[in-house]
């Protein structure tokens, strides 16, 4: 029997291509670290919805629930919409149903990639946007109202339970990053508490939890000021924790700071389950051309291995995750690759081969 079982959803567009890269690298890691990972692949997404009228096949959601982890490529196509006008996005349902409250969005500047900010200190950018992923403004998904064709309403929702779990996760994450020699052992609560009651409530819970994690520096920033500083001095940030919509926006900004969304990995983590995917979309304009940047998918896969290993107390998996994360860094440090997304000529296959070579 396999040591672990993961549910695999390649999805739409370039999701299929970057998932192929991840599975290739996973096979190499299994052989190197002596672990066995069963991979159950499922259809799903916008193209599947267009063909069948359903976003996932029968049994897929239960398989995701029962799996040790969920690995996603990308889902959604701009020309495929649900009756309410929104995109097909079954992973958002998984966030809610599986209570994947911690959306971990790293932004790291890799060596030999083009500088996007003039200040050389931007080469040291290594931060995390931690996005609460189950409520906030997204709590209105599927519940918003339009009244008489004149007024539309979506409601912000902040709960003590989700916020406490999120902030404890944030402080533990900052602590673990520092123990690995990364980050500044610092968590900043990003909000708009000077305007909204919901945000003042969010900040008050942050301060309560900060008192229980006194070994980690806690700070505050209004979201507009945080956006400014992420462009002006992003190297000063470590773990930035925030509401769902704010995190959705600022995590893309951070992807831009380090080269693009192909450099933006993501983990959606709950108390028992987790889903891992690149933060980018399905990019139908480049799908099938072989030029999709798999970096975010590979780093998301490394995050999956690390989470599985930590959860199970399995050092092999933690080491496999560390090895993959390091191999991605070393592949860029070698100077042999630069994805098309970043102005180079390296294809999906080129990046995958370079990471495999760095794994040794």
N, C-alpha and C positions, 0 to 999 in steps of 0.2 A: 504494500500500500504506500501511496505517496505521503510524504511528511506534511504537505500543505496542499490545499485545494483553492484555486483562485477562479473567479468568474471573469471571463474576458469578453469585452464588448469593443470591437474595433470601431464600429459606428459608420460615419459618413466621411466622404472626401479623403483628405490626407490622414484621417484617423486610421484608415486601413494600412497606409504605408508606414506610419510611425509605429504602429502596433507590431508590424512585422519586424521592425528593428528591435523593439523591446523583447520580443519572444526569442529572436536569434541570440541576443546577449544573455537572456535568462538561461538558455540551454548551456552556454559556456560557463556561467556561474554555478549552475547545478553540478556540472562535472568537476569543477575546481574545488567546490566546498562540500561536496558529498551530500547534497540535499536533493530531494525529489519533490517537484511541484507539479501537481496535476492541473492542467489548464483546460477549462471547459468553455469553449467559445460559443457565443450567442449572436444572432442577428439583432438588429434593433436600430432605431434612429429615424431620421427624416425620410430617407429613401425607402426604408421598410414600411413606414407609415403611408407613403405615397402608393405603394404596391398593395398593401393589405388593409389600410385603415386603422392599424394599431401601431403603437410605438415600440412594443416589445412582443415577442412570441409568447405563447403559453409556457409557463414554467420558468421563464427567464428571471422574473422578479424574485421568485422563491429561491432560485439558484443563487442569486446575488445575496439574498438574506442568509442563506446557509453556508456560503463560502467563507473561507478564512480571510479573504480580501477580494476586492473588486478592482480590476484594471480596465480603464477606459482609454479609448483613443480620442475621438471627438464625435459629437452628435449635433445634428442640426444642419439645415440648408435654408438659405434666405428665401427661396421661392416656395417652401413647403410650410404651411401654417395650419394651426389648429382652428376650429370654428371661431374662437374668441380673438383670433388675430395674432396669438403668440406662437413662438417657435416650438417645435417638437423637442423636448428635453427631459427624457425619463430619469436622467441622473438627478434632476432637481427633486423629483418625487422620492428618490432614494435618500437624498439628504434629509428630507423631512421624516420619512417613515423609519429610517435607521438612526435618526437623531445624530447626524454627522455635523456636530456643532462647530468644530474647529477647522476652518479652511486655511491651511498652511500654504502661503504663497511666497517662496523664496525668490530673491532677486540678487544675483551674484555676477559680478563682472569677471568674465573669463579672459585669460591671457591671449594676446595676439588677436583680439577682436577690436574693431574700430572704436576709438573714443567718441562718445556722444556729448561729453561735457568738456570744456576747455581745461578745467582745473585737474591737474594730474592726480589729486587725491581721489578722484572719482574711480580710479583703477582699483581702489580698495573697497568698493561698494559690496557689502555682504549683509543683507538685511532680510527680514521676514515681515510681510504683511499678514497678520493673523485676523482672518475675517470670520465673524460669527455667521454661520451658514444656514441656520434653520429658521430665523425669525427676522427681526428688523423690518425694513420695508418689504422684503421678500415674503413676509408672512401673508401678504395680500395676494400672492400669486393664486389665481383661480377664484379669488374672493372679492376682487374689486367691483365697484358698481358704477354705472353710468345712469344718471337720472334725467330723463326727458330730453336727451340729446344736448344738454346744457352743462352738466356738471359731472365730472368723473372723480371718484375717490378711491384711493388706496390708503391703508392704515398701517402705521408703524407699530410694531409690537416688540416690547422688551420685557423678558421675564427674569426674575431673580435666579431661578434654577439654571437657565442656560448661561446667564452672565457669570455666575459663580464658577461653573464648570469651565467656561472659556477663559476666565482670568487665571484660575489655578493652572490650566494648561499653559497659558502664556508665561507665567513665572517659571514653571518647570522647564519649558522649552528654552527660555533664556539661560537658565542654569545649566542645562545639558549642553547647549551651544558653547558656553564659556568653558565647561569642562573639556570640550573637544578642541579648545584653542581658537574658537570662532565667536564673534560677537563680543558684547561689552557688559554682559550680565545686567541688561537694562530693558525694561518694558515701558512703553509709552502708550497711554490711553488716548486714542484719537476720537474726538466727539464734536458735538455742537451744543454743549451743555449751557452755553450762554443764551440760547434761544429756545430750545425744546425741553419740555419736562421729561420726555422719554430719555433724552441724552443726559440730563442732570441725574436721573435715576441710575443710568448706566455708569456714570462716573462715580457716584456714591458707592456702588457695589464694588467697583474697581478699588477704591480707597480702602474699603473693608478688607478685601482679599490681599491687598498690598501689605497690610499690617501683619498678615500671617506669613509673609514671604520677605521678611525684613532684610535678608541677605542679598536681595535683588533690588537694584535701583528702580524706583517707580517715578514716572513723570506724566505730564498731561500736555495735549496740544489740541487746539481747535482744528477741524479738518481742513479748512481753507489755509491756515498757516502751515499745516503739515504738508499740503500739496506744494506750497511755495518752497519749503525747506527741502523737500525731496528733489527738487530741481536745483536749488541753490547749494545744498550741502548734504547730499544723501549719505555720505560716508559717516555721518554722525548718528545714523539710525541703527537700531538693533532689532528688537521685536516691537512692531507697532500693532496694537490690538484695537479692533473697531467693529462697528455695526456692519451688517451685511452689505448694504448698498455702497457705503463708503469704501468698504474693502474691495468690492467689485471694481470700483473706479480707480482707486489708488494702486491696486495690484497691477492693473494694465499700465498705469503710468510708470511703475517700477520696471515692468517688462521692457518698456521703451528705453529706460535709462541704461539697460544692459544689452541692448541690441535688437529686441523685438520679442514677439510672443512665442517664437520658437525656442527662446531661452527661458521660458517661464513655466516651471513645473508647479504641481499642485497636489496636495493631499487633503482629503475631506475625512476628518477623524472624529469618531465618537467614543463612547466608553467601551463599546464591545466590537464595533465594526468600523471599517474604513474603506474609502474609495480613492484611487490614485489615477490622475490623468494630467496631461498637459493643460495649461490654462487657455491655450489657443482654441480657435474654432476649427471648422472642417475645411476652410480655405478652398472652396470648389474651383476657384480660378487657377490654382496650380495643381489640383488633384490629377494624378495619373502621369505627371511629368517627371517624377522621380527626384524632385528638388526640395521636397519638404524637409525642413530641419528637424531631426529626431531628438535633439538635445533635451528639450523639455520632457519628452516622453521617457527618455533614458534616466534622467534625474528623478522623475516621478517614480519610476520602477525601483530605483535605489532607495527612495523613501519608503516604498512598500516593503522591501526586504528588511529594512531597519525596524519598521513598525512591527512586522511579524516576529522578528527576532526578539525585540524588547517584550512584546506581549507574551511570547512563549518561553522566555528565558533561554533562547537558543543562540549561543554566541556565533554559530556558523552563519546564521542569517544576518546578524548584525554586521559581521565581518564581510559578508558578501555585499551588503548594502554600502558599507564604507569603501570596499574595493571598486564598486561600480562608480560611486561618486568621485573617487580619486581618479579613476580611469578617464572619465569625461574631462576632468581638469587637465590631466596629463596629455590627452589627445590634443587639446587646444594649445597647451604649453609647448608641444612638439613643433608647432608652426606648420604642420602639414595639412591642416584643414581650415577652411573658412566657408561656411554655408552660403548658398546663393542669397538667402535672406539678409545676410550681413555684407553683401557686396562681393562675395567670393564666387568660386566655381564648384565647390564641393557639393556633391549630390547626397541624397539620403544614404545611399550605399557607401559612399566615401567616408562619411562621418561614422557610420556603423563599423566599418572595417578599422578605422583609426581607434575607436574605443576598444574593439576586440584586441587589437595589437597592444594597446596600453594595458589591458588586463594581463597579458603575457600567457 
